Amino acid sequence: MATLTISKEDEKRVKGLGFLSNKGTDDFSGRVITENGLISVEQAKKIIAAAEKYGNGNLALTTRLTIECQGIPFDQIDDFRNCLAEGGLETGGTGAKVRPVMSCKGTTCQYGLIDTFGLSKEIHDRFYTGMRNITLPHKFKIAVGGCPNNCVKPDLNDVGIIGQYIPVVNQAECRNCKNCGVVKACAVGATQLADEKIAINEQICLNCGLCIGKCPFQAVTGGDIGYKIVIGGRWGKQVAQGKALNRIFVEREELLNTVEKIILFYLENGLPRERFAQTIERIGFETVEAMLM
């Protein structure tokens, strides 16, 4: 095995820049931030060029939608970063800070209810970039899902945002059809015919929007499109499923302000090395929700 020459201090310093040591070598993988999981063709070309020139030519996709360029020598890290900067790209995504946002492709997905790419970019700019100089008790992960299909597992992140489309029931228009399109469209059994009229069980309804427009008589129409916030999720050696705040946010600015409140609450109340899920468990979800809302 080769003799390693990089000091622990240098290794820690470049890790803060997004460079992770390649096991058994003096080389590093540079973690390229994608902001919202979306990159242009020109940016992809720049990443490839940087990986070919300064790394070993291999690209690894991380589970949180960043790209790692492998095999970068320690003394070429700055040149690698400068090369990426020419394409408007940066490295990072480590440390006890807000981590890169994880987004599904809800903007273009047939099931997507919200502009996940646009929202994730706003979150990236405001919290990942805007709070980069703030050290939190531990890492803090945010995921944006376009609908209740939950492809990016929002409820396993410190903060999860889920697109919502709230149905509105107009019982006066219901014809009590035996082959009800609204009932057939609901995958979780939240819609049913009760007393010969359509009804939706709000305790079961996921606000996925699939029932909207399925009634030719407009007994169920579309209401607000909004966002559910889930807090306190965690994935890893210890798993915790997040819980939803007890309201749907309709205005994006209010949503973003609430995410900021959550991060600052964690900064003020979290103990060192304590994940947000543990902070909530220690204080109590109901108390945390009341303080946030």
C-alpha positions in Angstrom: 0.0 0.0 0.0 1.3 3.5 -0.9 2.5 5.8 1.9 0.0 8.5 2.5 1.5 12.0 2.8 -1.6 14.3 3.3 -1.9 15.6 6.8 -5.1 15.2 8.8 -5.4 19.0 9.0 -5.1 19.3 5.2 -7.6 16.5 4.7 -10.1 18.2 7.0 -9.6 21.5 5.3 -10.3 20.3 1.8 -13.2 18.2 3.0 -14.8 21.5 4.0 -14.4 22.4 0.3 -16.2 19.3 -0.8 -13.2 17.0 -1.4 -13.3 13.5 0.1 -10.2 11.3 0.4 -10.1 8.3 -1.8 -9.4 5.3 0.4 -5.8 4.2 0.4 -4.5 7.0 -1.8 -3.5 10.7 -1.7 -6.2 11.5 -4.2 -9.6 13.0 -3.6 -13.1 13.0 -5.1 -14.4 16.5 -5.7 -18.2 16.8 -5.0 -19.8 19.1 -7.6 -23.0 20.8 -6.4 -25.9 20.7 -8.8 -28.2 23.1 -6.8 -31.4 21.2 -7.7 -30.3 18.1 -9.5 -30.4 19.9 -12.8 -27.4 20.8 -15.0 -27.0 22.1 -18.5 -25.2 20.4 -21.3 -22.5 23.0 -21.2 -22.0 22.5 -17.5 -21.9 18.7 -18.0 -19.1 19.3 -20.6 -17.2 21.4 -18.1 -17.5 18.7 -15.4 -16.3 16.1 -17.9 -13.4 18.3 -19.0 -12.3 18.9 -15.4 -12.6 15.2 -14.6 -10.4 14.3 -17.6 -7.8 17.0 -16.9 -7.4 16.8 -13.1 -9.0 13.5 -12.1 -8.9 9.9 -13.4 -11.9 10.5 -15.7 -14.5 8.8 -13.6 -17.7 10.4 -12.4 -19.8 9.0 -9.5 -23.4 10.1 -8.9 -24.1 10.5 -5.2 -27.4 9.6 -3.5 -28.2 13.3 -3.0 -27.9 14.3 -6.7 -24.3 15.7 -6.6 -21.5 14.5 -8.9 -18.1 13.4 -7.7 -15.1 13.6 -9.9 -12.6 11.0 -8.7 -8.8 10.7 -8.5 -7.9 14.4 -8.1 -4.4 14.9 -6.7 -4.2 17.1 -3.6 -2.0 19.7 -5.3 -4.5 20.1 -8.2 -7.6 20.8 -6.1 -7.5 24.5 -6.6 -7.0 24.2 -10.4 -9.9 21.8 -10.5 -12.2 24.2 -8.6 -11.1 27.1 -10.9 -11.9 25.1 -13.9 -15.4 24.3 -12.6 -16.0 28.0 -11.7 -15.6 28.8 -15.4 -18.9 26.9 -16.0 -20.7 28.5 -13.0 -20.1 25.3 -10.9 -18.7 24.8 -7.4 -17.8 22.1 -5.0 -19.0 21.6 -1.4 -21.8 19.8 0.3 -20.0 18.7 3.5 -19.9 19.7 7.2 -22.4 20.6 9.9 -24.3 22.9 7.7 -27.3 23.0 5.4 -26.5 20.4 2.8 -27.3 20.5 -1.0 -31.0 20.3 -1.7 -32.4 17.1 -3.0 -35.2 17.5 -5.6 -37.3 15.2 -7.7 -38.1 16.1 -11.3 -41.6 17.3 -10.4 -41.4 20.3 -12.7 -41.5 18.0 -15.7 -43.1 14.9 -14.2 -46.7 14.0 -15.1 -47.5 13.7 -11.4 -45.7 16.8 -10.3 -47.8 19.4 -8.6 -45.2 22.1 -8.0 -42.1 23.5 -9.7 -39.5 21.5 -7.8 -36.5 22.7 -9.8 -37.4 26.4 -9.2 -38.2 25.9 -5.5 -35.1 23.9 -4.9 -33.0 26.6 -6.6 -34.5 29.2 -4.3 -33.8 27.0 -1.3 -30.2 26.4 -2.5 -29.6 30.2 -2.9 -31.2 31.2 0.4 -30.2 28.4 2.7 -27.3 26.4 1.2 -25.4 29.5 -0.1 -26.9 32.1 2.1 -26.2 30.2 5.3 -22.9 28.6 4.3 -21.0 30.5 7.0 -23.4 29.2 9.8 -22.3 26.0 11.6 -25.3 24.0 12.8 -25.3 21.3 15.6 -25.0 18.7 12.8 -25.7 18.2 9.1 -29.1 19.5 7.9 -30.8 17.9 4.8 -33.7 19.3 2.8 -35.6 17.4 0.1 -38.3 18.7 -2.2 -40.9 16.3 -3.6 -43.3 17.3 -6.3 -46.2 15.1 -5.1 -47.2 12.6 -2.5 -45.4 9.8 -4.4 -42.4 10.9 -2.3 -39.8 9.7 -4.7 -37.0 11.7 -2.9 -38.3 10.4 0.5 -38.9 13.9 2.0 -40.0 12.4 5.3 -36.5 10.9 5.8 -34.9 14.4 5.7 -34.5 17.0 8.4 -37.0 19.1 6.3 -39.1 17.6 3.6 -41.4 19.6 1.3 -44.2 17.8 -0.6 -46.4 19.3 -3.3 -50.1 19.3 -2.6 -53.3 19.8 -4.7 -56.3 20.1 -2.4 -59.6 18.8 -3.8 -62.8 20.7 -3.3 -66.0 18.7 -3.0 -69.2 20.2 -4.4 -71.8 17.7 -3.2 -74.7 19.5 -4.9 -73.2 18.4 -8.2 -72.8 14.7 -7.3 -75.1 12.4 -9.2 -74.3 9.3 -7.1 -72.9 7.5 -10.2 -72.5 3.8 -9.5 -69.2 3.8 -11.5 -67.8 6.9 -9.8 -64.6 8.2 -11.5 -63.5 10.0 -8.4 -63.7 6.9 -6.2 -61.8 4.9 -8.8 -59.0 7.5 -9.1 -58.2 7.5 -5.4 -55.4 5.0 -4.6 -55.7 5.2 -0.8 -59.5 4.9 -0.4 -60.0 8.5 0.8 -63.0 9.1 -1.5 -66.3 7.4 -1.1 -70.0 7.7 -1.7 -71.7 8.4 1.7 -75.5 9.0 1.9 -75.5 9.0 -1.9 -73.0 11.9 -2.1 -69.3 12.0 -2.7 -67.1 12.6 0.4 -63.4 12.8 1.0 -61.8 11.6 4.3 -59.3 14.4 5.0 -57.5 12.1 7.5 -56.6 9.7 4.7 -56.4 12.1 1.7 -52.8 12.7 0.5 -53.8 15.7 -1.6 -52.2 14.1 -4.7 -54.8 15.6 -7.0 -55.5 12.5 -9.0 -59.2 12.6 -8.2 -59.6 16.2 -9.5 -61.4 16.5 -12.8 -62.5 12.9 -12.8 -66.1 13.8 -12.2 -67.9 15.0 -15.4 -70.4 16.9 -13.3 -67.6 18.8 -11.4 -68.5 17.3 -8.0 -64.8 17.4 -7.2 -62.7 20.3 -8.4 -59.2 21.7 -7.7 -58.6 24.0 -4.9 -55.2 25.4 -3.7 -51.9 24.1 -4.8 -49.5 24.2 -1.9 -46.8 22.6 0.2 -46.7 20.2 3.1 -43.7 20.5 5.4 -42.4 17.4 7.2 -39.7 17.9 9.9 -37.4 15.6 11.8 -36.7 12.8 9.3 -33.4 11.0 9.3 -31.8 8.2 7.3 -28.7 6.3 8.3 -27.6 4.1 11.2 -30.6 5.4 13.1 -33.8 6.0 11.2 -36.6 8.5 12.1 -39.7 9.3 10.0 -40.5 12.9 10.0 -43.9 14.3 11.0 -45.9 16.9 9.1 -46.7 20.3 10.4 -50.4 20.7 10.8 -51.2 23.0 7.9 -50.7 23.3 4.1 -48.7 26.3 3.0 -50.0 28.0 -0.1 -47.7 31.0 -0.4 -44.1 30.1 -1.4 -42.6 33.0 0.6 -44.4 31.8 3.7 -43.0 28.4 3.0 -39.5 29.7 2.7 -39.8 31.8 5.8 -41.0 28.7 7.7 -38.0 26.7 6.5 -35.8 29.5 7.8 -37.5 29.4 11.1 -36.9 25.7 11.3 -33.2 26.0 10.6 -32.8 28.8 13.1 -34.8 26.9 15.7 -32.3 24.0 15.2 -29.4 26.3 15.5 -30.6 27.8 18.8 -32.0 24.6 20.4 -30.0 21.7 19.0 -27.2 20.2 21.1 -23.7 19.6 19.5 -23.7 16.5 17.3 -27.4 16.1 17.8 -29.5 15.6 14.6 -32.7 17.6 14.3 -34.7 14.4 14.8 -33.2 14.0 18.2 -33.8 17.7 19.0 -37.5 17.2 18.3 -37.6 14.0 20.2 -36.0 15.7 23.2 -38.2 18.8 23.2 -41.4 17.1 21.9 -43.0 17.5 18.5 -46.0 19.4 19.7 -43.9 21.9 21.5 -41.6 22.4 18.5 -44.5 22.8 16.2 -46.1 25.4 18.5 -42.9 27.3 18.7 -42.5 27.3 14.9 -46.1 28.2 14.1 
